[in-house]
Amino acid sequence: IKASEDSEELAQDRWDAAALEFADLCYRLVSDRSLTEDQQIVAKKIFYQFSQVIRQVDVDVIAPSQGQTFIPNLHQVDGETGSGGGGTIAKVISPGLRRGDTIVRPAIVQLASF
């Protein structure tokens, strides 16, 4: 039974890593201002579809938006940038992933400085 549990855990870890890698790639495409408008629309559709598909297995992408309030258990700070309301997200570096109630990786963000 132990070997089976280890195998399932390893498979889950691989799945999480692949899902995070794909979410990062999609998010970078969505955020890439050098893309044409049509390319950005396609990238957003892919990211949305990916989010919908993984939701079917109780996994959610944590993708905060600029100006959103920082939530410590969902977001990890990677410095400050710009100005504005302290405690709000100024920039999203990469999305996070949540499986049920477990945070696989928090979204990595930069906060607005005061």
C-alpha positions in Angstrom: 0.0 0.0 0.0 2.9 2.4 0.8 4.4 2.0 -2.7 1.0 2.8 -4.2 0.6 5.9 -2.0 4.1 7.1 -2.9 3.3 6.5 -6.6 0.1 8.5 -6.4 1.8 11.3 -4.5 4.6 11.4 -7.1 2.0 11.5 -9.9 0.2 14.4 -8.1 3.5 16.3 -7.7 4.3 15.9 -11.4 0.8 17.0 -12.4 1.1 20.1 -10.1 4.5 21.0 -11.6 3.1 20.6 -15.2 0.0 22.6 -14.4 2.1 25.4 -12.8 4.4 25.5 -15.8 1.5 25.7 -18.2 -0.2 28.4 -16.1 3.1 30.4 -16.1 3.4 30.1 -19.8 -0.2 31.1 -20.5 0.1 34.0 -18.1 3.3 35.3 -19.7 1.5 35.2 -23.1 -1.5 37.0 -21.7 0.8 39.7 -20.2 3.0 40.1 -23.3 2.3 43.5 -24.7 4.4 42.8 -27.9 1.7 40.4 -29.1 -0.9 41.6 -31.6 -4.4 42.1 -30.3 -5.6 38.9 -32.0 -2.7 37.0 -30.4 -3.6 38.4 -26.9 -7.2 37.3 -27.4 -6.1 33.8 -28.3 -3.7 33.7 -25.3 -6.5 34.8 -23.0 -8.9 32.2 -24.3 -6.3 29.5 -23.8 -5.6 30.6 -20.2 -9.4 30.7 -19.5 -10.0 27.3 -21.0 -7.1 25.9 -19.0 -8.5 27.4 -15.9 -11.9 25.8 -16.6 -10.5 22.4 -17.4 -8.4 22.1 -14.2 -11.4 23.3 -12.2 -13.1 20.0 -13.1 -10.5 18.2 -10.9 -10.8 20.7 -8.0 -7.8 22.8 -9.0 -7.9 26.6 -9.4 -5.5 29.0 -10.8 -4.8 31.9 -8.4 -4.5 34.9 -10.8 -5.0 38.2 -9.0 -5.3 41.4 -10.9 -3.6 44.7 -10.5 -5.2 46.8 -7.8 -6.5 43.8 -5.9 -5.9 43.7 -2.2 -3.0 41.5 -1.1 -4.1 38.3 0.6 -1.2 36.7 2.5 -2.4 33.1 2.2 -2.9 33.4 -1.6 -0.1 35.8 -2.6 3.6 35.9 -2.1 5.4 39.2 -2.2 8.4 39.7 -4.5 9.1 43.3 -3.8 7.4 46.6 -4.3 6.9 48.7 -7.4 5.2 51.9 -8.4 3.1 53.9 -6.1 -0.5 53.8 -5.0 -2.4 52.1 -2.2 0.0 50.1 -0.1 -1.3 46.6 0.4 -2.6 46.4 -3.2 -1.1 44.4 -6.0 0.8 46.5 -8.5 2.1 43.6 -10.7 1.5 39.9 -10.9 4.8 38.0 -11.6 3.2 34.5 -11.9 -0.1 32.9 -11.1 -0.5 30.4 -8.2 -2.3 27.1 -7.9 -4.8 25.8 -5.4 -6.0 22.2 -5.1 -9.1 22.2 -2.9 -8.1 24.0 0.3 -4.4 23.4 -0.3 -2.2 26.2 -1.8 0.2 24.4 -4.1 1.9 27.7 -4.9 0.8 31.2 -4.0 0.6 33.8 -6.8 3.8 35.8 -6.9 3.2 39.5 -6.8 4.7 42.9 -6.4 2.9 45.4 -4.1 2.3 49.0 -4.7 4.4 51.2 -2.5 2.9 53.9 -0.3 
